[in-house]
Amino acid sequence: MIVAVDVGGTFTDAIAIDENGNIKYYKGLSTPRNPEVGLRKAIEELNVKVDRVIHATTVATNAFLGQLNLELPKTALITTKGFKDIIEIGRQNRPELYDMYFHKPKPLVPRELRFEVNERTLFDGKVLVKLNPLEIDEIAVRLKDVESVAVSFLHSYANPENEDVAKEVLSKHFNYVCISHEVCPEQREYERTSTTVINAMLMPIVSRYLESISKDIPSLYIMSSSGGLVDVDEVKKRPVQIIESGPAAGVVGAQVFSQLLGISNVISFDMGGTTAKAGSIVNNEIEITSEYEVGGKAHHGRLVKGSGYPVRFPFIDLAEVSAGGGTIIWRDEGGALRVGPISAGADPGPIAYMKGGDKPTLTDANLVLGRINEYLLSGNMRLDVEGARSGLEKLGDPIEVSYQAVKLASIEMARAIRLVTVERGLDPTEFTLFAFGGAGPQWAVDVAEELGIKRIIVPPHPGLFSALSLLAVDEKIEARSPFPRDVDSEFRKLEESLRRRMGTVDYFIRYVDARYKGQGWELTVLVKNDYRRDFEERHRAVYGYTLPYPIEVVNARVFAVRKTVKPVLPDPVGGNINKKIRKVYIDDWVSADIYLREKLPKGFRAKGPVIVEEYSSTTLVKDGWELEVGKMGFMEVRKQ
């Protein structure tokens, strides 16, 4: 069987499927400080013969957030003479303009471990000063207790000759050496150097993690941030590509299954225990971006530039907010009710989990409102209703506090969706909301009403959907080339190099990072026909206008894709429908019909207020909405 394991901030999900569509699944609390423990337990609980494991992991992100039980490895940086302070100088933008006490992020490499060498390559690739290998050798001898080394030379993207010499020498002394043109062959010295340093720091952490979990696994693939599977060797070389591993899987799953359902424009809405994430899929194409900041701050779903460490690598374009089941509800000094950004996570978790949590969360609120059952995971996990109510009482009337917290969370999540729609020139009312994650279906109708969306899709096993999505992801690796003189010719060269690396390739996806000549920043554009026309269409959609200027391609980028066998999901046959009735607070106390999803056959319909319960999630359908069970068990919730 093929097994997929998604390690999230609160839960670790595992799902196994065979060629006939038979599914086994498991959901348990994550072990943030030792994620491999939770992964092994998940596989053991499935109790199947494992042929292949596909894994989405937060190990790279958590290393920078301090959630792993380890320190970042001691890393050195070697740069061109005059550039050793580049990661400290950075860009002179202030994330918090009016904060007099703001401090820039601490440089990842201290000054005493930053070294300069006498070498110089010009912008056109001409080597002005060749690197003397003895200079690198002398530095290597001085590096005591250093585990990893990053090398970033000026204009190495145009000609990597000097960096290659440095790597050859350093590899005799260190197991982990990262040179910039192998991980980020792009202009902008600060971003390229930062990406190289982060990659170098992650190499020992990720390598050891993968070695520890792959001992008894015949075949292991990891989910990348760009939406494809990569093998272990590729991840060990460029671990920066798995920083957003987990969130990417759900978006790809939404793309694959919405296409099977005949839906072209979709908003993926993934709400778990820690965060809620939104991404847009336009004409069955996922939006990607080429910049990200590790360890940075987010403001209502928008990354605050300058608050973290930049990484230049393809990422699925996601907006993320601190609104999950474990998000803490509190009051500020003025007495106003607030939701987040702090989360109770998996340890100690919500009060209702009875693991020592003493701060009320959104899960506690939904429990008190009757929106979720006190028995989760098919009765394997009991929630403490009275404990949750007592915790909420410290903030006021528990029902009123819970209801207001739910409304605040809905507004916050709707704001995140606007970032990936309205700010991209897209109208959310023209999209279908694809809701998943353990908490996503609970909030889907509230969020849809905030945005004017009239159609919602809830997939089978929504709380395990990111793990299920891993089974639908294709293998995909990326290559890029800066400032190509002939774009089409460069595409062909990149495709040939990827074919040599990957062997069998089913198809290629082409992108350009392009701008009008004279502009400071570029757009990442999917190339369908002529890149000039595609760029202008994208520019008009984002900014509302085009310019009569020449178009400059900063990077040509190609993804090589090898298809995997997609999971077969059977239509539900249902069973003995045993409807129950429970008092639920929606906008007031109402009597809601309660159904078990496993018992609902294809074609089943019901009008709200309705609650559909299942192993991994709960779906809330308010009055004025109707649900229908469709093919493969996907539930459609429509505004009446």
Buried (B, 14 or more C-beta within 10 A) or exposed (E): BBBBBBBBBBBBBBBBBBEEEEBBBBBBBBBBEBBBEBBBBBBEBBEBEBEBBBBBBBBBBBBBEEBBEEEBBBBBBBBBBEBBEBBBEBEEEEBBEEEEEEEBBEBBBEEEBBBBBEBBBEEEBEBEBEBBEEBBEEBBEEBEEBBBBBBBBBBBBBBBBBBBBBBEBBEEBBEBBBBBBBBBBBBBBBBBBBBBBBBBBBBBBBBBBBEEBBEEBEEBBBBBBBBBBBBBEBBBBBBBBBBBBBBBBBBBBBBBBBEEBEBBBBBBBBBBBBBBBBBBBBEEEBBBBBBBBBBBBBEBBBBBBBBBBBBBBBBBBBBBBBBBBBBBBBEEEEEEBBBBBBBBBBBBBBBBBBEEBEBBBBBBBBBBBBBBBBEBBEEEBBBBBEBBBBBBEEBBEBBEBBBBBBBBBBBBBBBBBBBBBEEBBBEBEEBBBBBBBBBBBBBBBBBBBBBEBBBBBBBBBBBBBBBBBBBBBBBBBBBBBBBBEEBEEBBEBBBEBBEEEBEEBEEBBBBBBBBBEEBEEBBBBBBEEEBBEBBBEBBEEEEEEBEEEEBBBBBBBBBBBBEBEEBEBBBBEBEEEEEEEBEBBBEEEBEBBBBBBBBBEBEBEBEBBBBBBBBBBBBBBBBEBBBBBBEBBBBBBEBE
